[in-house]
Amino acid sequence: MKWLKTLFWMVVFFFVIHFSLQNRDEVTLRYSIQNYQWFEFTNVPVFFVILCSIFLGVLIGGLSEIYGRYQLKRRLKQNKITIERLEKEIDSLRVSQIERASLLSED
């Protein structure tokens, strides 16, 4: 299975390199609001823009996934505490019911 994973990543790497070599045209990136220009990058390769946007998308998705897992772990911990508290309450009710039954049987 490990060789299959390695083969997969080799194929992905090959396609990324091939894509990069075919998209070497340069573009200018600008961000401006009305007449106020915030930044301008000149002569940026197209593949760099595309790969950076994919990387940022994966990064944002990964961070949201990590946050979701954190929320689930926290909720799981709270539920375990609640379960332990309720089990103790059930045990105490069983003991008190057994004691009450033994007191009634003695009379």
N, C-alpha and C positions, 0 to 999 in steps of 0.2 A: 504494500500500500504506500510505503514511503517513496518508492521509485515512481509511482504514479503521480504523487504530489510534486515530486521534483520535475518530472516530465511536463506537467501542467505549467509550472512556473517558468520552465525553459521556453515553452511555446509562447506564453504571455510576454516574456522578455523579448523574444524574437519579434513579435508583432509590434511591441512598443518601439523597438529600434527601427524597424522597417517603416513604421508610421512617422517617426521623427525624421528619417532621411527623406521621405517624400514630401514633407510639409515644412520645408526650411524657409519659405517665404517670410518676409518681415512685415510686421504691422506696427502701427502706433496706437498705444493705449492712452486714452484721455478720460479724465473725469472732471466735469465742470458743471456748475450751476449758473445759468445765465452767462454773465460776463466774468464771473470769478472762477478761475481755473485752479483746482486743487492739486492735480498732478498730471504729468505727461511722461510716458515712457516711449521712447522712439526705438525703432529697429529691434523689436521683440519677435522672435520666431513664433510662428503660428502653433507649432507643436508644443512649445513651452507654455503658451496661454492655455491650450486645451489640457495638457497634463496637469498644470497647476490647478485648474478648475476641478478636474476629477479628484485630485488629491485633497483639495479643500472640502469637496462634497463627502468624500469618504471620512475625512477627519471629523466633520460636523456630525455625520451619521454615527460614527463610533463614539463620540462624546455623548450623544443623546442616548445611545445604547448603554453606556457605562452608567449614566445617571438613572436610567430606568432600572438597571440591575441593582443599583444602590437602594432605590426606593423599595424594590421587592425584598431585598435582604432586611431592610429596616422593618418592613411590615411583617415579614416572617418571624423576626425576633420578637416583635410585640405580640404576635399571635401565640408563639411558644410560651411566653410569660403568662398570657391569659389562660392558656390550656393548663399550665402547671397550677395556677391559682384555682381554677375550677375543679381540677382533680383533687386538690387538697380539700376544697369545700365539700366535694362528694364524699371523700373518705371520712371527714369529720361528721357528716350527716349519717353515714352508715354506722359509725361507731356510736353515735348518740342514739340511733334507732335500736341497735343491738343492746345497749345498756338499758334503754327504756323497756325493751322486751324482756330482759332478764329481771328487771325490777318487778314487772307485772307478773312474771311466772313465779316469783318468790312469794308474792302475796296470795 
